[in-house]
Amino acid sequence: MSIAKNLNHITSTIPEDVTLVAVSKTKPVDALMEAYNAGQRIFGENKVQEMVEKHDVLPEDIEWHMIGHLQRNKVKYMADFVNLIHGVDNFRLLKEINKQAEKHDRIINCLLQIKIASEASKFGMSAYEAVSIINSEDFLSLKNVNVIGVMGMATFTDNKKQVTQEFNFLKSTFNSLKNIEATNGKLKIISMGMSGDYQLAIECGSNMIRVGSSIFGVRNYSN
Ligand SMILES: *Cc1c(COP(=O)(O)O)cnc(C)c1O
């Protein structure tokens, strides 16, 4: 199927209040343009340099989401345009995002990445850490970041029961965070679900899904 058809299929089968992030990592700009021409405006990338290069040549009304693991020294390259950073997994990173956002007189939206998978390779902070951050005085002083939700990646497994438990855990973490009063932390987004599990994620309360291969086809990392 074409990119436009894939997109249409997904957008017509998810609820209206669920935001679709089209994960375009490794894909060439003409593939992104095909999605753009089919109406898609939100794209997710996992490497800063690749996102910057695509941002430079693609239409200005695209919203760019950084979904990958992020190093502090890379924040500056995208601070002038990034719309949402999904993978904030420690407070020092949040401080750096705040610093770079301030330079551009912007407020950058962030999600706290929570570790929900059993695999050691998946990044994220504990639910406890997330609550401590949102409750801290240090966090309140970061005027140029806005924490608007949480993000998680489930274990890569066919075990539906396990994935459901992990999604439910993220949802309950969100619930315990969303009632905390902070001017720069009003949580409304739960970013969970990818090509293989987005329907299940939505059933578990996701309102932002990150879908790549079901839109653009399988990725080829060899080039
Ligand atoms: C690559 C990636 C996705 C999309 O994965 P697909 O299985 O291709 O849909 C979603 N989230 C993150 C963080 C990713 O790195």
The ligand as an SDF file (V2000), in Angstrom:
LIG
                    3D

 15 15  0  0  0  0  0  0  0  0999 V2000
   11.1020    3.7600   15.8130 C   0  0  0  0  0  0  0  0  0  0  0  0
   10.2580    4.1840   16.9540 C   0  0  0  0  0  0  0  0  0  0  0  0
    8.8470    4.0990   16.8810 C   0  0  0  0  0  0  0  0  0  0  0  0
    8.0990    3.5340   15.6840 C   0  0  0  0  0  0  0  0  0  0  0  0
    8.2920    2.1890   15.5470 O   0  0  0  0  0  0  0  0  0  0  0  0
    7.4320    1.3130   14.4780 P   0  0  0  0  0  0  0  0  0  0  0  0
    7.4440   -0.0430   15.0510 O   0  0  0  0  0  0  0  0  0  0  0  0
    8.1390    1.4270   13.1800 O   0  0  0  0  0  0  0  0  0  0  0  0
    6.0730    1.9040   14.4200 O   0  0  0  0  0  0  0  0  0  0  0  0
    8.1250    4.5590   17.9690 C   0  0  0  0  0  0  0  0  0  0  0  0
    8.7260    5.0650   19.0690 N   0  0  0  0  0  0  0  0  0  0  0  0
   10.0550    5.1600   19.1640 C   0  0  0  0  0  0  0  0  0  0  0  0
   10.6560    5.7390   20.3990 C   0  0  0  0  0  0  0  0  0  0  0  0
   10.8640    4.7200   18.1230 C   0  0  0  0  0  0  0  0  0  0  0  0
   12.1980    4.8090   18.2400 O   0  0  0  0  0  0  0  0  0  0  0  0
  1  2  1  0
  2  3  1  0
  2 14  2  0
  3  4  1  0
  3 10  2  0
  4  5  1  0
  5  6  1  0
  6  7  2  0
  6  8  1  0
  6  9  1  0
 10 11  1  0
 11 12  2  0
 12 13  1  0
 12 14  1  0
 14 15  1  0
M  END
$$$$
